[in-house]
């Protein structure tokens, strides 16, 4: 099934969605890809399952689509989520880990991350979708959505947790060879319909992020997909 420029996989429940994304992550890690992970409430289970499916990530590089400006041991840290649910369960750690330094000044952290990323094309970009349609830390109508040159920028939070962020901008997200949205829960259904089936609209950031020369895939549970039409 397809929505606007997106291949859709609708699973029975959140666990099934996590398992499907875990399979994608494991395959990508096995192939030595450059993988951008996401934070939020949904992907942790996918990371646990990915570690079971492929315990050796030594060939892979790991990046993040965004980070909360907190230390890595803070419970709100996206790096911390991956460390606890993925890295801690691996037999061999990723060969390259590019952490956004959330404990630093946001502008300095964004500039450092941009220097690391420049010249790299992400093979797999994993994204969630907020109930307001945001992706990474690109919130509705945020000025960062219009960025065409910078790869990473500080961003103000529009939803909890209300801490400053560093986010990738649209250009490195869109240049990813494969973009995968993972979305679960009925509270995301309206955002899913707007982002995946509606027209491009900066009020719904998920609607403007598509792989320019690759594949865009959305893995949804039935609740998240409930407002989509066949």
LOLOKE-85610 format. One record per residue (C-alpha): x, y negated, z negated; residue in three letters. Coordinates in steps of 0.2 Angstrom, whole numbers. Layout:
N
PT; X; Y; Z; ALA
...
END
This chain:
230
PT; 0; 0; 0; UNK
PT; 6; -18; 4; UNK
PT; 2; -35; -2; UNK
PT; 10; -51; 5; UNK
PT; 27; -45; 11; UNK
PT; 28; -33; -4; UNK
PT; 27; -14; -5; UNK
PT; 16; -9; -19; UNK
PT; 17; 7; -30; UNK
PT; 3; 8; -42; UNK
PT; 5; 21; -56; UNK
PT; -7; 28; -69; UNK
PT; 1; 19; -84; UNK
PT; 15; 9; -91; UNK
PT; 26; 25; -94; UNK
PT; 24; 30; -76; UNK
PT; 29; 13; -70; UNK
PT; 44; 13; -81; UNK
PT; 49; 30; -75; UNK
PT; 48; 25; -57; UNK
PT; 59; 10; -60; UNK
PT; 71; 21; -70; UNK
PT; 73; 32; -54; UNK
PT; 77; 16; -44; UNK
PT; 90; 10; -57; UNK
PT; 98; 27; -58; UNK
PT; 100; 29; -40; UNK
PT; 107; 11; -38; UNK
PT; 119; 14; -52; UNK
PT; 125; 30; -44; UNK
PT; 128; 21; -28; UNK
PT; 139; 8; -37; UNK
PT; 127; -6; -34; UNK
PT; 127; -24; -41; UNK
PT; 112; -24; -52; UNK
PT; 103; -38; -60; UNK
PT; 93; -33; -75; UNK
PT; 78; -42; -83; UNK
PT; 72; -45; -101; UNK
PT; 55; -46; -108; UNK
PT; 44; -33; -116; UNK
PT; 41; -20; -101; UNK
PT; 59; -15; -95; UNK
PT; 66; -8; -111; UNK
PT; 58; 9; -108; UNK
PT; 64; 10; -90; UNK
PT; 82; 7; -96; UNK
PT; 80; 21; -108; UNK
PT; 74; 33; -95; UNK
PT; 87; 27; -82; UNK
PT; 101; 31; -95; UNK
PT; 94; 49; -96; UNK
PT; 93; 51; -77; UNK
PT; 110; 44; -74; UNK
PT; 122; 43; -89; UNK
PT; 137; 37; -79; UNK
PT; 136; 19; -74; UNK
PT; 155; 17; -71; UNK
PT; 153; 13; -53; UNK
PT; 140; -1; -55; UNK
PT; 140; -19; -59; UNK
PT; 127; -27; -70; UNK
PT; 121; -45; -70; UNK
PT; 105; -53; -77; UNK
PT; 92; -64; -69; UNK
PT; 91; -75; -84; UNK
PT; 95; -76; -102; UNK
PT; 89; -85; -118; UNK
PT; 101; -97; -125; UNK
PT; 104; -86; -141; UNK
PT; 119; -75; -147; UNK
PT; 120; -58; -140; UNK
PT; 115; -50; -156; UNK
PT; 99; -60; -157; UNK
PT; 83; -50; -155; UNK
PT; 78; -62; -141; UNK
PT; 93; -59; -131; UNK
PT; 91; -51; -114; UNK
PT; 108; -44; -115; UNK
PT; 104; -37; -132; UNK
PT; 89; -28; -125; UNK
PT; 100; -19; -111; UNK
PT; 114; -16; -124; UNK
PT; 102; -7; -136; UNK
PT; 91; 2; -123; UNK
PT; 103; 6; -109; UNK
PT; 121; 4; -113; UNK
PT; 120; 12; -130; UNK
PT; 113; 28; -122; UNK
PT; 126; 30; -108; UNK
PT; 140; 42; -107; UNK
PT; 150; 30; -96; UNK
PT; 148; 11; -97; UNK
PT; 145; 0; -82; UNK
PT; 162; -4; -73; UNK
PT; 157; -23; -72; UNK
PT; 146; -32; -85; UNK
PT; 143; -50; -81; UNK
PT; 134; -57; -96; UNK
PT; 127; -75; -97; UNK
PT; 134; -83; -112; UNK
PT; 118; -87; -121; UNK
PT; 128; -93; -136; UNK
PT; 136; -107; -126; UNK
PT; 130; -124; -121; UNK
PT; 117; -120; -107; UNK
PT; 125; -131; -94; UNK
PT; 142; -123; -97; UNK
PT; 135; -106; -97; UNK
PT; 126; -109; -81; UNK
PT; 142; -116; -72; UNK
PT; 152; -101; -78; UNK
PT; 139; -88; -73; UNK
PT; 138; -97; -56; UNK
PT; 157; -95; -53; UNK
PT; 156; -77; -57; UNK
PT; 142; -74; -45; UNK
PT; 147; -84; -31; UNK
PT; 152; -73; -16; UNK
PT; 142; -58; -23; UNK
PT; 126; -52; -15; UNK
PT; 115; -42; -28; UNK
PT; 110; -25; -22; UNK
PT; 95; -23; -34; UNK
PT; 86; -37; -43; UNK
PT; 74; -31; -56; UNK
PT; 61; -44; -61; UNK
PT; 46; -45; -73; UNK
PT; 31; -57; -71; UNK
PT; 24; -68; -84; UNK
PT; 6; -70; -87; UNK
PT; 9; -88; -80; UNK
PT; 17; -80; -64; UNK
PT; 35; -85; -69; UNK
PT; 50; -74; -64; UNK
PT; 67; -74; -73; UNK
PT; 66; -91; -81; UNK
PT; 58; -100; -66; UNK
PT; 42; -107; -73; UNK
PT; 27; -114; -64; UNK
PT; 32; -130; -54; UNK
PT; 49; -131; -62; UNK
PT; 62; -141; -53; UNK
PT; 74; -126; -52; UNK
PT; 62; -118; -39; UNK
PT; 67; -131; -26; UNK
PT; 86; -128; -29; UNK
PT; 95; -123; -13; UNK
PT; 113; -125; -18; UNK
PT; 116; -120; -36; UNK
PT; 115; -101; -41; UNK
PT; 112; -104; -59; UNK
PT; 104; -118; -69; UNK
PT; 98; -122; -87; UNK
PT; 80; -120; -89; UNK
PT; 67; -126; -102; UNK
PT; 55; -113; -109; UNK
PT; 37; -114; -105; UNK
PT; 32; -98; -115; UNK
PT; 38; -90; -131; UNK
PT; 51; -88; -136; UNK
PT; 54; -107; -135; UNK
PT; 73; -107; -133; UNK
PT; 83; -115; -119; UNK
PT; 87; -103; -105; UNK
PT; 99; -100; -91; UNK
PT; 92; -94; -75; UNK
PT; 97; -88; -58; UNK
PT; 89; -100; -44; UNK
PT; 79; -94; -29; UNK
PT; 94; -92; -17; UNK
PT; 103; -78; -26; UNK
PT; 87; -69; -30; UNK
PT; 80; -70; -12; UNK
PT; 97; -64; -5; UNK
PT; 96; -48; -15; UNK
PT; 95; -33; -4; UNK
PT; 81; -26; -14; UNK
PT; 69; -35; -26; UNK
PT; 59; -24; -38; UNK
PT; 45; -31; -49; UNK
PT; 40; -21; -64; UNK
PT; 23; -27; -71; UNK
PT; 12; -18; -84; UNK
PT; -4; -23; -93; UNK
PT; -21; -31; -90; UNK
PT; -15; -48; -96; UNK
PT; -4; -49; -81; UNK
PT; -17; -44; -68; UNK
PT; -22; -62; -63; UNK
PT; -3; -66; -61; UNK
PT; 0; -51; -51; UNK
PT; -14; -55; -39; UNK
PT; -8; -73; -37; UNK
PT; 10; -69; -35; UNK
PT; 9; -53; -24; UNK
PT; -6; -56; -14; UNK
PT; -8; -75; -14; UNK
PT; 0; -88; -3; UNK
PT; 17; -95; -8; UNK
PT; 15; -108; -22; UNK
PT; 27; -115; -34; UNK
PT; 13; -115; -47; UNK
PT; 15; -96; -46; UNK
PT; 34; -94; -45; UNK
PT; 33; -75; -42; UNK
PT; 24; -79; -26; UNK
PT; 40; -88; -18; UNK
PT; 53; -74; -23; UNK
PT; 54; -62; -9; UNK
PT; 70; -53; -1; UNK
PT; 75; -63; 14; UNK
PT; 83; -49; 23; UNK
PT; 79; -34; 12; UNK
PT; 65; -25; 3; UNK
PT; 53; -32; -10; UNK
PT; 44; -19; -20; UNK
PT; 32; -20; -35; UNK
PT; 29; -6; -47; UNK
PT; 13; -9; -56; UNK
PT; 2; 1; -69; UNK
PT; -16; 2; -65; UNK
PT; -20; -12; -77; UNK
PT; -8; -24; -69; UNK
PT; -15; -20; -52; UNK
PT; -33; -21; -57; UNK
PT; -36; -38; -48; UNK
PT; -28; -33; -32; UNK
PT; -39; -28; -17; UNK
PT; -34; -14; -5; UNK
END
